[in-house]
């Protein structure tokens, strides 16, 4: 039986990771998570200052073709070496992560639903939304704590690319979703998706 693919999209700071992490914690190794963010293109030909100016919120910034190839391999039951993105250096790391196939695969990222080919691979498409003020506050907190950014850089990036790209490319994909939830902590949505995953896992159990 092919793995069941769940896409989780939504704006930066909307609660995608919270929802994804809850599912991963609930089902452990039965669920594999693939992060679209790790497929940002390598920027080896640019200086650090040049890399800082790249519009990372445009679909072209992501090597989605590689993600699609990896998902096909995972669906065939084959492991893949997933790239790792170093957000402190604005560049793809030299390291990779070995990702093993599992009955359920979650693909998470702001632009997961922007690719028609990727959407067509997904069994469930989820969009997580939140108010803009909540999203920017969460992004500021994350970028300072986890990515070593300063406030001025975060604000400049948000106004120049994150905000306009959200309205141009991210929010329009809400209409492509099967389920739209208003928070990564929405317990009703979590229970609905959890029940669906339990059904898939039960169907994948070997016959006695």
One Martini backbone bead per residue (centre of mass of N, CA, C, O) as a GRO file, in nm:
protein
  208
    1UNK     BB    1   0.096   0.036   0.023
    2UNK     BB    2   0.075   0.353  -0.010
    3UNK     BB    3   0.148   0.630   0.110
    4UNK     BB    4   0.016   0.885   0.304
    5UNK     BB    5  -0.049   1.221   0.199
    6UNK     BB    6   0.024   1.526   0.382
    7UNK     BB    7  -0.061   1.867   0.350
    8UNK     BB    8   0.096   2.161   0.512
    9UNK     BB    9  -0.018   2.488   0.510
   10UNK     BB   10   0.082   2.836   0.534
   11UNK     BB   11   0.174   3.089   0.693
   12UNK     BB   12   0.387   3.248   0.863
   13UNK     BB   13   0.307   3.162   1.190
   14UNK     BB   14   0.025   2.985   1.184
   15UNK     BB   15   0.084   2.654   1.288
   16UNK     BB   16   0.207   2.417   1.128
   17UNK     BB   17   0.422   2.299   1.323
   18UNK     BB   18   0.235   2.240   1.555
   19UNK     BB   19   0.057   2.036   1.406
   20UNK     BB   20   0.280   1.848   1.310
   21UNK     BB   21   0.405   1.784   1.592
   22UNK     BB   22   0.152   1.651   1.709
   23UNK     BB   23   0.142   1.417   1.507
   24UNK     BB   24   0.424   1.305   1.558
   25UNK     BB   25   0.384   1.253   1.864
   26UNK     BB   26   0.141   1.054   1.829
   27UNK     BB   27   0.298   0.850   1.588
   28UNK     BB   28   0.583   0.875   1.528
   29UNK     BB   29   0.722   0.639   1.308
   30UNK     BB   30   0.448   0.638   1.132
   31UNK     BB   31   0.561   0.933   1.078
   32UNK     BB   32   0.668   1.143   0.817
   33UNK     BB   33   0.870   1.440   0.782
   34UNK     BB   34   0.860   1.696   0.527
   35UNK     BB   35   1.047   1.990   0.451
   36UNK     BB   36   1.032   2.241   0.227
   37UNK     BB   37   1.261   2.426   0.341
   38UNK     BB   38   1.497   2.217   0.263
   39UNK     BB   39   1.447   2.309  -0.063
   40UNK     BB   40   1.623   2.525  -0.085
   41UNK     BB   41   1.833   2.669  -0.273
   42UNK     BB   42   2.139   2.689  -0.361
   43UNK     BB   43   2.399   2.970  -0.280
   44UNK     BB   44   2.714   2.938  -0.368
   45UNK     BB   45   2.735   3.202  -0.575
   46UNK     BB   46   2.692   3.366  -0.307
   47UNK     BB   47   2.694   3.587  -0.084
   48UNK     BB   48   2.567   3.659   0.214
   49UNK     BB   49   2.446   3.934   0.130
   50UNK     BB   50   2.302   3.820  -0.122
   51UNK     BB   51   2.132   3.600   0.025
   52UNK     BB   52   1.960   3.804   0.198
   53UNK     BB   53   1.806   3.915  -0.082
   54UNK     BB   54   1.645   3.679  -0.120
   55UNK     BB   55   1.334   3.545  -0.224
   56UNK     BB   56   1.194   3.300  -0.005
   57UNK     BB   57   0.863   3.345  -0.087
   58UNK     BB   58   0.912   3.220  -0.358
   59UNK     BB   59   0.873   2.941  -0.547
   60UNK     BB   60   1.166   2.962  -0.691
   61UNK     BB   61   1.335   2.908  -0.416
   62UNK     BB   62   1.237   2.616  -0.472
   63UNK     BB   63   1.313   2.257  -0.506
   64UNK     BB   64   1.045   2.085  -0.597
   65UNK     BB   65   1.149   1.862  -0.784
   66UNK     BB   66   1.305   1.714  -0.564
   67UNK     BB   67   1.070   1.658  -0.379
   68UNK     BB   68   0.912   1.485  -0.581
   69UNK     BB   69   1.125   1.265  -0.613
   70UNK     BB   70   1.128   1.184  -0.310
   71UNK     BB   71   0.828   1.106  -0.286
   72UNK     BB   72   0.835   0.878  -0.491
   73UNK     BB   73   1.038   0.705  -0.336
   74UNK     BB   74   0.876   0.679  -0.074
   75UNK     BB   75   0.630   0.540  -0.217
   76UNK     BB   76   0.836   0.292  -0.291
   77UNK     BB   77   1.011   0.242  -0.014
   78UNK     BB   78   1.242   0.464  -0.030
   79UNK     BB   79   1.502   0.622   0.072
   80UNK     BB   80   1.622   0.960   0.155
   81UNK     BB   81   1.830   1.248   0.093
   82UNK     BB   82   1.778   1.518   0.268
   83UNK     BB   83   1.802   1.830   0.276
   84UNK     BB   84   1.972   2.112   0.439
   85UNK     BB   85   1.893   2.420   0.594
   86UNK     BB   86   2.082   2.721   0.660
   87UNK     BB   87   1.955   3.008   0.806
   88UNK     BB   88   2.221   3.155   0.899
   89UNK     BB   89   2.341   3.132   0.576
   90UNK     BB   90   2.146   3.114   0.338
   91UNK     BB   91   2.193   2.787   0.296
   92UNK     BB   92   2.287   2.493   0.195
   93UNK     BB   93   2.387   2.225   0.330
   94UNK     BB   94   2.615   1.951   0.333
   95UNK     BB   95   2.400   1.811   0.466
   96UNK     BB   96   2.198   1.521   0.544
   97UNK     BB   97   1.882   1.338   0.563
   98UNK     BB   98   1.759   1.036   0.650
   99UNK     BB   99   1.459   0.925   0.496
  100UNK     BB  100   1.197   0.730   0.587
  101UNK     BB  101   0.954   0.537   0.522
  102UNK     BB  102   0.589   0.550   0.563
  103UNK     BB  103   0.251   0.538   0.587
  104UNK     BB  104   0.299   0.848   0.671
  105UNK     BB  105   0.324   1.170   0.499
  106UNK     BB  106   0.449   1.490   0.578
  107UNK     BB  107   0.406   1.811   0.418
  108UNK     BB  108   0.578   2.115   0.502
  109UNK     BB  109   0.465   2.451   0.401
  110UNK     BB  110   0.382   2.751   0.259
  111UNK     BB  111   0.402   2.609  -0.063
  112UNK     BB  112   0.267   2.322  -0.095
  113UNK     BB  113  -0.004   2.433  -0.271
  114UNK     BB  114   0.138   2.572  -0.538
  115UNK     BB  115   0.174   2.287  -0.660
  116UNK     BB  116   0.014   2.085  -0.873
  117UNK     BB  117   0.181   1.823  -0.853
  118UNK     BB  118   0.175   1.808  -0.546
  119UNK     BB  119  -0.128   1.814  -0.498
  120UNK     BB  120  -0.180   1.544  -0.664
  121UNK     BB  121  -0.027   1.366  -0.434
  122UNK     BB  122  -0.233   1.438  -0.228
  123UNK     BB  123  -0.476   1.328   0.010
  124UNK     BB  124  -0.428   1.583   0.201
  125UNK     BB  125  -0.530   1.932   0.239
  126UNK     BB  126  -0.379   2.182   0.450
  127UNK     BB  127  -0.483   2.494   0.608
  128UNK     BB  128  -0.317   2.741   0.804
  129UNK     BB  129  -0.453   3.007   0.996
  130UNK     BB  130  -0.377   3.362   1.074
  131UNK     BB  131  -0.318   3.640   1.197
  132UNK     BB  132  -0.087   3.869   1.108
  133UNK     BB  133   0.012   3.952   1.393
  134UNK     BB  134   0.073   3.666   1.488
  135UNK     BB  135   0.274   3.583   1.267
  136UNK     BB  136   0.494   3.802   1.311
  137UNK     BB  137   0.554   3.738   1.608
  138UNK     BB  138   0.645   3.446   1.560
  139UNK     BB  139   0.871   3.511   1.360
  140UNK     BB  140   1.043   3.685   1.539
  141UNK     BB  141   1.095   3.476   1.759
  142UNK     BB  142   1.221   3.257   1.576
  143UNK     BB  143   1.451   3.423   1.430
  144UNK     BB  144   1.602   3.496   1.691
  145UNK     BB  145   1.629   3.210   1.833
  146UNK     BB  146   1.697   3.013   1.561
  147UNK     BB  147   1.844   3.232   1.325
  148UNK     BB  148   2.007   3.495   1.419
  149UNK     BB  149   1.830   3.746   1.400
  150UNK     BB  150   1.745   4.071   1.351
  151UNK     BB  151   1.495   4.296   1.362
  152UNK     BB  152   1.556   4.464   1.108
  153UNK     BB  153   1.574   4.222   0.914
  154UNK     BB  154   1.290   4.110   0.962
  155UNK     BB  155   1.128   4.361   0.878
  156UNK     BB  156   1.241   4.393   0.594
  157UNK     BB  157   1.159   4.112   0.490
  158UNK     BB  158   0.857   4.130   0.546
  159UNK     BB  159   0.796   4.387   0.365
  160UNK     BB  160   0.944   4.291   0.089
  161UNK     BB  161   0.832   3.963   0.091
  162UNK     BB  162   0.647   3.812   0.287
  163UNK     BB  163   0.384   3.974   0.258
  164UNK     BB  164   0.345   3.983  -0.057
  165UNK     BB  165   0.375   3.669  -0.097
  166UNK     BB  166   0.138   3.583   0.068
  167UNK     BB  167  -0.083   3.725  -0.119
  168UNK     BB  168   0.022   3.594  -0.394
  169UNK     BB  169   0.089   3.262  -0.296
  170UNK     BB  170  -0.040   3.157  -0.025
  171UNK     BB  171  -0.340   3.236   0.030
  172UNK     BB  172  -0.461   3.121  -0.246
  173UNK     BB  173  -0.426   2.810  -0.145
  174UNK     BB  174  -0.674   2.778   0.038
  175UNK     BB  175  -0.869   2.684  -0.202
  176UNK     BB  176  -0.705   2.393  -0.222
  177UNK     BB  177  -0.814   2.295   0.034
  178UNK     BB  178  -0.984   2.063   0.238
  179UNK     BB  179  -0.862   2.205   0.504
  180UNK     BB  180  -0.942   2.470   0.737
  181UNK     BB  181  -0.749   2.618   0.997
  182UNK     BB  182  -0.708   2.848   1.291
  183UNK     BB  183  -0.502   2.631   1.429
  184UNK     BB  184  -0.253   2.425   1.562
  185UNK     BB  185  -0.465   2.390   1.832
  186UNK     BB  186  -0.692   2.239   1.693
  187UNK     BB  187  -0.864   1.974   1.825
  188UNK     BB  188  -1.064   1.889   1.609
  189UNK     BB  189  -0.867   1.865   1.372
  190UNK     BB  190  -0.675   1.669   1.509
  191UNK     BB  191  -0.883   1.438   1.541
  192UNK     BB  192  -0.953   1.399   1.245
  193UNK     BB  193  -0.663   1.334   1.144
  194UNK     BB  194  -0.599   1.110   1.346
  195UNK     BB  195  -0.823   0.916   1.254
  196UNK     BB  196  -0.716   0.886   0.968
  197UNK     BB  197  -0.442   0.769   1.046
  198UNK     BB  198  -0.546   0.522   1.198
  199UNK     BB  199  -0.679   0.397   0.951
  200UNK     BB  200  -0.420   0.366   0.785
  201UNK     BB  201  -0.259   0.194   0.989
  202UNK     BB  202  -0.460  -0.039   1.001
  203UNK     BB  203  -0.440  -0.106   0.690
  204UNK     BB  204  -0.111  -0.167   0.723
  205UNK     BB  205  -0.148  -0.412   0.865
  206UNK     BB  206  -0.063  -0.717   0.895
  207UNK     BB  207  -0.167  -1.015   0.844
  208UNK     BB  208  -0.227  -1.296   1.052
   0.00000   0.00000   0.00000
